[in-house]
Amino acid sequence: MNTSSDPGLVSEVRRYGHFDVDGCYNCGSCACVCELAEDGSLFPRKSLRSAQLGLRDRLLSSLEPWLCYYCGDCSKTCPRQTEPGESMMTLRRFLTAQYDWTGLSARMYRSKWWELGMIGVVGLLTGWIMSMLMAGLPTDLTVQGGVKINEFLPMARVHAFDWAMAAVLTFFLLSNVTRFFWFTMLRDGDAPPLRSYLSELQTLVWDGATQIRFRDCGTNIPRWTKHLLLVTGYGLMFSLIVLFLPWFQTENLYPVWHPQRWLGYYATIVLTVFTVEILWSRLGKEEQIHKFSDFSDWLFPILLLLTTLTGIAVHVFRYAGMPYPMFCAYFAHMMVAVPMLTVEVPFGKWAHIAYRPLAAYFQAVRKNAALRRPAEGAALGTGTQAQAA
Amino acid sequence: MNESDSNHGKKVGAALVVGGGIGGMQAALDFAAAGIKAYLVDRSPCIGGAMAQLDKTFPTNDCSMCTMAPRLVEISRHKDIEIIPLAEVEKVSGRVGDFSVSLRQRPRFVNEKCTGCGACLSACPLGKLKPSDDPKKPQPIPDEYNEGLSTRPAIYIPYPQAVPNFAVVDPERCLHLKTGKCKLCLKACQAGAIDFTQKEREIIVKVGAVVAAPGYKLIDPKVKPDYGYGTYKNVVTALEFERLLSASGPHLGKVLRPSDKTEPKRIAFIQCVGSRDNERDYCSAVCCMYATKEALLAKEHLSPDLQCDIYFMDLRAFSKGFEEYYNRAKSHGVNYIRCRVPKLSEDPATRNISLSFLTEDETKRQAEYDLVVLSAGLKPNPSSAALKGTLGLEFDEHGFCVTKPFAPVESGREGIFVAGVFTEPKDIPETVIQASGAVAKAMEILAPAKGELLAKKDYPAEIPVAGQEPRVGVFICHCGTNIASVVAVPEVVAYAKSLPNVEHAENVLYACANDSQEKIKKTIVEKGLNRVIVAACTPRTHEPLFRNTIREAGLNPYLFEMANIRDQCSWVHMSEPGPATRKAKDLVRMALAKSRLLEPLQKKQVPIQKGVLVIGGGLAGMTAALTLARQGFPVRLVERDPELGGMMRRSHFLLEPEADPQKHLRRLIEDVKAEKNITVFTGTKIAAIEGCVGNFKSRLAVVGKPEVSVLHGAVIVATGAREHRPEEYLYGKNPSVLTQLELEERLSAGGWNAQPPRMVVMIQCVGSRDEKRPNCSRVCCGEAVKNALKIKELSPETSVYVLFRDVRTYGFKEAYYTEARRQGVVFGRYDETRKPSVAEEGGRLRVTVWEPVARAEVVIPADLVVLSAATVPHPENKDLAQMLKVPLDPNGFFLEAHMKLRPVDFATEGVFLCGAAHFPKTPDETIAQALAAAARVAAMLANDTMALEANISQVIDENCDGCAYCVDPCPYKAVTLLEYMREGAIKKIVEVNESLCKGCGVCQATCPKKGISVRGFMLNQISAMAEAALSPAPLEPAAEPKREEVQTL
């Protein structure tokens, strides 16, 4: 690994948000109070020290920013009030941008106009495609009194579009994730053996499904719960829309107890409640973690909330038999949801959906590999440390 | 000082000293010695301040009370120092030289009849209160001296050696003052000293100048709630722990943890509690060393295996002897762990305290301790806030009094001077230095009024003892537990009583304390003693005190003898109490053998020279010369270079942006040259110094001129130091590798003359803190920060990396360290075992360093590499030290008489030191020390004559045959051979110059004829001691002495 010091690194990272490492004198309080910091990865100190010293490659190969769930204990403890928790947040933005080969992530994180512009362009593009896919504007209602949604935008066309969108999204995300894998696990040599990857697979599955490490983060149990519920909400909604659209986008008006309805209700309630809660907390700034809000921290929950609200509107107008409002709501829904997914997931804040579970997995793999090398077992963590030591 | 202001109008020959701590005490003593009456005001019932609470002091582990008690006693009996306890300054009016100060004194309710016997203390019912959970019941009164670890009655004596040693009534708690009942103390007091009618009163004193040294308090650790101080019983402050260590503490020196009074086996010290954070961005400067001291002492008290872990961020062992002390602690098994511990937690069952910390090898560990000591920082004494209004001082945001870099003892207001932690956190010697310095500046104003208000000291007429049978009194000191924990003192007392000619023997807790002194005097009179022996610490420090005591009782001071049963017995035989007690008896028997043969001696008065020779024309020398000249002393200022200025000539800016060193230097040189009392000798070396205190004769070798001979009464050594020339890191091989001073010169010449460098890397501790030079050079961290900030000011785009081992920006320099980080200066640490390397590659420098926090080998391409080269003593120090007969420390700096309390004096009388010749220091520290040296000189030369030592050689005419064996060995050149004609034959005999003779005894040892002897160490006296040592101990008294015969004071 190149350990040349890059004195411009800190000011570069600072373009991604609050990054007050200058006040820091490396006392170690932050890593001491951190419930997640462990031998070999004593963050936040280690990450911030790497940045202070301009160790770009070291930072790029580090998993620590993704292992931090930002409970804010470090920020509360820091004797110099340098907000290490928020600095870790900024590092996550910085790293997301570094993994992204297109350069879009860096642009949108450093400029809200870029982020808004990308959302806007994709939204307009989606609107244009929707108008191409549109079959008609049926004003007559179904026997049950609902709007004829499939005569407006045929389910099959939308389904195809969804799959296409998912393919684009996956392409970008996977390519960035590959780079993440390269930077953190392969580039510096001393790669863990395949056996380690295999034996830690359960971490990937379990952590991805539960974000269980979030729970270990001292004061974060309520936040973990909320986050988990939110995950079930959008996870459910995403699968209803992408996988089960034929079942979900029907013209049937079901009774309330029908799973198609209450599953949707559950998801929309959870999504509404917790996105509103997030925004409310960020406005209130009462908790340590909400003291700073980057534009990206606002935009993501706002898009999620707008997507949910427009989705609810589509549902309500369909049941109420109000065709034109429903058509508008449908367009709006798609023009928010599609840019949210295609921009935020591979390039933006939502990228954590991939990096967090993978980082937990890679960390487990590294530890596993270190245990397989008893001679160097002391140097837990990255292979590069073992090299340097 | 404005000359026109200070030179007209009346000057009052008195000064007010606010604060009776060690700083205020020093100021009062220096004033009084210089001929100015001192009023020493303290808010509390007695003087002594925080130092009185300390057990030992770093870095010598000297007993704090033992070093300060003689001063307490000296002040308490000083005719020209008036202690005004329980008082506060209310108003200061008038003008410089003639202030009228109004003081408000709270009632003591005890008058001067008090003997300090303590009868009232045991009578007070509030002293017997037990803690109760019932909120309605009265709670016991916490004892302030023991930091609340013990309780006290409502009438109390703050500590055993308190001065004045009078009881005081706590009006907040006294039952009588609250309810009108009780009065039990009144009945118990035999002396009739308790007076409940006393009222608050106003005292008005007329003074010419004021020195404010109101001291400090510890920052309340409750500002960091995560440490649980006040909730967790086994979390104590460092001052509380100091009391636990102290023999006069709550458990008499037994270290017991508060929760269950058991001995701790694991102790953690947490540094920087309340300092070095965002709210208080300063370093308290003393905590690293006091924690080190406390850890060492705890190991000594409990067990060498005691686990002592010190959690620190930067270990700031920056002053003289500190680094060596730190190394010693490490070798004694004190663990230093570089991690700021953020919080503590208590196990409710065991009351043990646990914490987590990070190790150097990147792991996180949990640790459990029986006791945790919080190294709380220092803040100005809250009571000093009132001085802002009454004295008209300027305070900073933390409440410290603001001083200027080139006026370190001056407040903004003329005639009002400041010292101690009041102006910045500092240790005892720096407080003492600043206090003496404040006196020097005050004396510039008050010199014309010298002696006007002094009282005359009257000793009683000497009691004739010639021909009397010796009647010896023996006082055996416990020295807290210093002696008594090893030597069975009562047994030695009983033994002494059994010896012939012993009229009286008793044991005392501290023989040097005021109460014991009074007891000794009383016993001399009552029992008609004509010889006195004190068996205690060492005559080195305490003999003058006891001599004065017996003189006050009417005995000739040389009828005193001391048995050294601490330094030479209890301390060296710490683990063998039985044999140590036997040795103590032997030492007492030997002292007695000599004592019986002691004869009265008289000191001779000789006239002294008022002139002063100042060696070194740098900042220190010029400052000292100027203040002495302004006080009327003629000064010869000798500088080896062709021009004045010394190292200061290379200084172009300071950390404090407003300070301009060159401007100050120019003004100083102009003032020195214009001063009629100063004769400057540039390009001059000292060829020889002869004579002794009061009457030196020196030869000055001026380049290209004949030697000049000068007479002077005192010498100030201010020879400075110089920057080490490194041999490593390509210095001298690559033009882009500079020292900090070279960088400073480059930065001062109007900035970068060409393209600013992209990257500057500074490497700290070059030539310091290594095997060859173990000491820290003290100034380099501040210098690096200073130059880094300058670079950022000149070219913000330049990157600056500072590679350090510990950032030692003590005191207010911490804020500049913070500022440098804020400006983007990167501070990277290196380990002493893995020093950075500098290589040249493709025309650019490349610095490689292993950074232990990032745990990475960092490669930094650099355009300039700046080495913080050590400040090293001048090689000519050796010759000068030999000429002056003064010692150098192992690093080659001059060694002062006492590291804590005599920081500018040499053990050799009449010779003083200041500036970097003593140790590297910053300009403000240098100025303070130069002023202090001047104050000490002025005090010494205040009178026209000086008393010579009486213990000097005496030729015994009938035995001396003039063989002259003794002439050459005399190290002081005090012995000369005389030849004369008598009855037609040439007779030879030697003669002793009484001014030169130090009484070392070399002549006596070389003389084969018993022809020369030192008074007080005559051959018969020495052989009596030797016989007593060799003769088998007389039989123990048949019966054990009765218990009541053995009294303790």
Boltz contact constraints between the chains, C-beta under 6 A:
constraints:
  - contact:
      token1: [A, 3]
      token2: [B, 856]
      max_distance: 6.0
  - contact:
      token1: [A, 3]
      token2: [B, 857]
      max_distance: 6.0
  - contact:
      token1: [A, 3]
      token2: [B, 858]
      max_distance: 6.0
  - contact:
      token1: [A, 3]
      token2: [B, 859]
      max_distance: 6.0
  - contact:
      token1: [A, 4]
      token2: [B, 859]
      max_distance: 6.0
  - contact:
      token1: [A, 5]
      token2: [B, 858]
      max_distance: 6.0
  - contact:
      token1: [A, 5]
      token2: [B, 860]
      max_distance: 6.0
  - contact:
      token1: [A, 7]
      token2: [B, 799]
      max_distance: 6.0
  - contact:
      token1: [A, 22]
      token2: [B, 821]
      max_distance: 6.0
  - contact:
      token1: [A, 22]
      token2: [B, 822]
      max_distance: 6.0
  - contact:
      token1: [A, 26]
      token2: [B, 853]
      max_distance: 6.0
  - contact:
      token1: [A, 27]
      token2: [B, 313]
      max_distance: 6.0
  - contact:
      token1: [A, 27]
      token2: [B, 340]
      max_distance: 6.0
  - contact:
      token1: [A, 28]
      token2: [B, 339]
      max_distance: 6.0
  - contact:
      token1: [A, 28]
      token2: [B, 340]
      max_distance: 6.0
  - contact:
      token1: [A, 28]
      token2: [B, 358]
      max_distance: 6.0
  - contact:
      token1: [A, 29]
      token2: [B, 340]
      max_distance: 6.0
  - contact:
      token1: [A, 29]
      token2: [B, 342]
      max_distance: 6.0
  - contact:
      token1: [A, 31]
      token2: [B, 358]
      max_distance: 6.0
  - contact:
      token1: [A, 32]
      token2: [B, 342]
      max_distance: 6.0
  - contact:
      token1: [A, 32]
      token2: [B, 356]
      max_distance: 6.0
  - contact:
      token1: [A, 33]
      token2: [B, 342]
      max_distance: 6.0
  - contact:
      token1: [A, 39]
      token2: [B, 363]
      max_distance: 6.0
  - contact:
      token1: [A, 40]
      token2: [B, 362]
      max_distance: 6.0
  - contact:
      token1: [A, 42]
      token2: [B, 358]
      max_distance: 6.0
  - contact:
      token1: [A, 42]
      token2: [B, 362]
      max_distance: 6.0
  - contact:
      token1: [A, 49]
      token2: [B, 853]
      max_distance: 6.0
  - contact:
      token1: [A, 49]
      token2: [B, 854]
      max_distance: 6.0
  - contact:
      token1: [A, 50]
      token2: [B, 854]
      max_distance: 6.0
  - contact:
      token1: [A, 52]
      token2: [B, 826]
      max_distance: 6.0
  - contact:
      token1: [A, 53]
      token2: [B, 828]
      max_distance: 6.0
  - contact:
      token1: [A, 53]
      token2: [B, 851]
      max_distance: 6.0
  - contact:
      token1: [A, 53]
      token2: [B, 854]
      max_distance: 6.0
  - contact:
      token1: [A, 53]
      token2: [B, 858]
      max_distance: 6.0
  - contact:
      token1: [A, 55]
      token2: [B, 856]
      max_distance: 6.0
  - contact:
      token1: [A, 58]
      token2: [B, 856]
      max_distance: 6.0
  - contact:
      token1: [A, 77]
      token2: [B, 342]
      max_distance: 6.0
  - contact:
      token1: [A, 79]
      token2: [B, 277]
      max_distance: 6.0
  - contact:
      token1: [A, 80]
      token2: [B, 278]
      max_distance: 6.0
  - contact:
      token1: [A, 81]
      token2: [B, 278]
      max_distance: 6.0
  - contact:
      token1: [A, 388]
      token2: [B, 856]
      max_distance: 6.0
  - contact:
      token1: [A, 388]
      token2: [B, 857]
      max_distance: 6.0
